[in-house]
Amino acid sequence: MRAITSLGMVPLIVIARDPALGSVSDEGDNWKQIQQEKLRLSKNAELVIAIGSGHDIPHVRPDVIIAAVRKLLAQASGTGGHPGNSLR
């Protein structure tokens, strides 16, 4: 199985846990590097931090997930939702 290295201009929203809530092994440059690697998959990507959430983002911050899905749908339908708009 080949790894996907590029999505081109496909919209991508990377939703990450709150770095302030991470464990010692997840903190610092390693966490930042992992998020940057995900963002490099698409030229149309943005990072959203789910403030107040650890790894269980759908349970703790469903509003962030819903906003991201709505934004992607708006982009797909041509009604807006451009990268850089805040989802927090």
The 8 nearest C-alpha neighbors of each residue, nearest first, counted from 0:
[[1, 2, 3, 4, 5, 6, 40, 37],
 [2, 0, 3, 4, 5, 6, 40, 37],
 [1, 3, 4, 0, 5, 40, 6, 37],
 [2, 4, 5, 1, 6, 40, 0, 41],
 [3, 5, 40, 2, 6, 39, 1, 41],
 [6, 4, 40, 7, 3, 41, 39, 42],
 [5, 7, 41, 9, 40, 8, 4, 3],
 [6, 8, 41, 5, 9, 42, 40, 43],
 [9, 7, 42, 43, 41, 10, 6, 44],
 [8, 10, 6, 7, 43, 41, 11, 42],
 [11, 9, 43, 44, 8, 12, 71, 41],
 [12, 10, 44, 43, 9, 13, 41, 45],
 [11, 13, 45, 44, 46, 14, 67, 10],
 [14, 12, 46, 47, 45, 15, 11, 38],
 [15, 13, 47, 48, 46, 12, 49, 16],
 [16, 14, 48, 49, 47, 13, 17, 46],
 [15, 17, 53, 49, 52, 54, 48, 18],
 [16, 18, 50, 19, 52, 49, 20, 48],
 [19, 17, 21, 20, 16, 26, 30, 53],
 [18, 20, 17, 21, 26, 51, 16, 50],
 [21, 19, 18, 17, 53, 22, 52, 51],
 [22, 20, 18, 19, 25, 26, 23, 53],
 [21, 23, 25, 24, 26, 20, 19, 18],
 [22, 24, 26, 25, 21, 27, 20, 19],
 [23, 25, 22, 26, 21, 29, 27, 30],
 [26, 24, 22, 23, 30, 21, 29, 27],
 [27, 25, 23, 30, 24, 21, 22, 29],
 [28, 26, 29, 30, 31, 25, 18, 23],
 [27, 29, 31, 30, 32, 26, 33, 25],
 [28, 30, 32, 31, 27, 33, 25, 26],
 [31, 29, 33, 32, 28, 25, 26, 27],
 [32, 30, 28, 34, 29, 33, 35, 27],
 [31, 33, 29, 35, 34, 30, 28, 36],
 [32, 34, 36, 30, 35, 31, 29, 37],
 [33, 35, 37, 31, 36, 32, 38, 30],
 [36, 34, 38, 32, 37, 33, 31, 39],
 [37, 35, 33, 39, 34, 38, 32, 40],
 [36, 38, 34, 35, 39, 40, 33, 13],
 [39, 37, 35, 40, 36, 44, 41, 34],
 [38, 40, 36, 41, 37, 35, 42, 44],
 [39, 41, 5, 38, 6, 37, 4, 42],
 [42, 40, 6, 43, 7, 44, 39, 8],
 [41, 43, 8, 44, 7, 39, 40, 9],
 [42, 44, 10, 8, 41, 9, 11, 82],
 [45, 43, 11, 41, 38, 12, 42, 10],
 [44, 46, 12, 82, 13, 38, 11, 47],
 [45, 47, 13, 12, 14, 48, 44, 38],
 [48, 46, 14, 13, 15, 49, 45, 86],
 [47, 49, 15, 50, 17, 14, 16, 46],
 [50, 48, 16, 17, 52, 15, 51, 47],
 [51, 49, 17, 52, 48, 16, 87, 60],
 [52, 50, 17, 49, 53, 20, 16, 60],
 [53, 51, 16, 17, 50, 49, 56, 59],
 [52, 54, 16, 55, 20, 17, 56, 21],
 [53, 55, 56, 16, 52, 15, 17, 21],
 [56, 54, 58, 53, 57, 59, 52, 16],
 [55, 57, 59, 60, 58, 54, 52, 53],
 [58, 56, 61, 60, 55, 59, 64, 63],
 [57, 59, 56, 55, 60, 61, 52, 54],
 [58, 60, 56, 57, 52, 55, 61, 51],
 [61, 59, 56, 62, 57, 63, 58, 52],
 [62, 60, 57, 64, 63, 58, 65, 59],
 [61, 63, 65, 60, 64, 66, 57, 67],
 [62, 64, 66, 61, 65, 60, 67, 86],
 [63, 65, 61, 67, 62, 66, 68, 57],
 [66, 64, 62, 68, 67, 63, 69, 61],
 [67, 65, 69, 63, 64, 68, 62, 70],
 [68, 66, 70, 64, 69, 65, 63, 71],
 [67, 69, 71, 65, 70, 66, 72, 64],
 [70, 68, 72, 66, 67, 71, 73, 65],
 [69, 71, 80, 73, 67, 68, 72, 66],
 [72, 70, 74, 68, 73, 69, 75, 67],
 [73, 71, 75, 69, 74, 70, 76, 68],
 [72, 74, 78, 70, 76, 79, 80, 71],
 [75, 73, 71, 77, 80, 79, 72, 76],
 [76, 74, 72, 73, 77, 71, 78, 10],
 [75, 77, 73, 74, 78, 72, 79, 71],
 [76, 78, 74, 75, 79, 73, 80, 72],
 [79, 77, 73, 76, 74, 80, 75, 72],
 [80, 78, 73, 74, 81, 77, 70, 76],
 [79, 81, 70, 74, 73, 82, 71, 84],
 [80, 82, 79, 84, 83, 74, 70, 73],
 [83, 81, 84, 45, 80, 44, 43, 10],
 [82, 84, 85, 81, 45, 80, 46, 44],
 [85, 83, 82, 81, 86, 80, 70, 45],
 [84, 86, 87, 83, 47, 82, 66, 80],
 [87, 85, 66, 63, 84, 47, 67, 70],
 [86, 85, 63, 49, 47, 48, 50, 66]]
